[in-house]
Amino acid sequence: MPLIQVSIGTGRDEDQLRTLVTELTDATVRAIGARREAVTVVVTQVEATHWANGGTTLADKKVAREAAAAAAAADREGESDDA
């Protein structure tokens, strides 16, 4: 009885989670010939403030990405004003 445990950041809707579970189940059936009804999938959603990579939380990485994107947009706006 295969057990698949997946941890993902929060923010997915029910349809996305349902698709994830279905696709993981289908892949397991194809890959190892497991019976579909024997495949168990557990999805754990983790808050971005509780998940870190390289010592930085996903929440902080998102803030940094958004700040960089805003700065890049401001730079592009400044370049178009100079033209």
C-alpha positions in Angstrom: 0.0 0.0 0.0 1.9 3.1 -1.2 1.7 6.1 1.0 2.7 9.4 -0.6 3.2 12.4 1.7 3.4 15.8 0.2 4.2 19.1 1.9 3.4 22.3 0.0 2.9 25.9 0.9 -0.6 27.1 1.6 -2.6 28.9 -1.1 -3.8 26.2 -3.4 -7.5 25.9 -3.9 -9.5 22.7 -3.6 -9.4 22.0 -7.3 -5.6 22.2 -7.4 -5.3 19.9 -4.4 -7.7 17.4 -5.9 -5.7 17.5 -9.2 -2.5 17.0 -7.3 -3.9 13.9 -5.4 -5.3 12.5 -8.7 -2.0 13.0 -10.6 0.1 11.5 -7.8 -2.2 8.5 -7.6 -2.2 8.0 -11.4 1.6 8.2 -11.5 2.0 5.7 -8.8 -0.4 3.3 -10.5 1.6 3.7 -13.8 5.0 3.5 -12.2 4.7 0.6 -9.9 1.5 -1.1 -10.9 -0.2 -0.4 -7.6 -3.9 -0.8 -7.3 -5.5 2.6 -7.4 -7.5 2.0 -4.3 -4.3 1.0 -2.4 -2.6 4.4 -3.0 -2.9 6.8 -0.1 -1.9 10.5 -0.5 -1.5 12.9 2.4 -1.1 16.6 1.6 0.1 18.8 4.3 -0.1 22.6 3.7 2.5 24.6 5.5 2.3 28.3 6.2 5.0 30.3 4.4 6.3 31.6 7.7 6.9 28.1 8.9 8.8 26.9 5.8 12.4 28.0 5.2 15.0 27.2 2.6 18.6 28.4 3.1 17.7 30.0 6.4 15.0 32.3 4.9 11.3 31.7 5.2 9.2 31.4 2.1 7.3 34.4 3.3 10.4 36.5 3.5 11.5 35.3 0.0 8.1 36.4 -1.4 8.5 39.8 0.1 12.0 40.1 -1.4 10.8 39.0 -4.8 7.9 41.5 -4.7 10.3 44.3 -3.7 12.7 43.4 -6.5 9.9 43.3 -9.0 8.6 46.7 -7.8 12.2 48.2 -8.0 12.6 46.8 -11.6 9.2 48.3 -12.6 10.3 51.6 -11.2 13.6 51.5 -13.0 11.7 50.7 -16.3 9.4 53.6 -15.6 12.3 55.9 -15.0 14.0 54.8 -18.2 10.9 55.5 -20.3 10.7 59.0 -18.7 14.3 59.7 -19.8 13.6 58.8 -23.5 
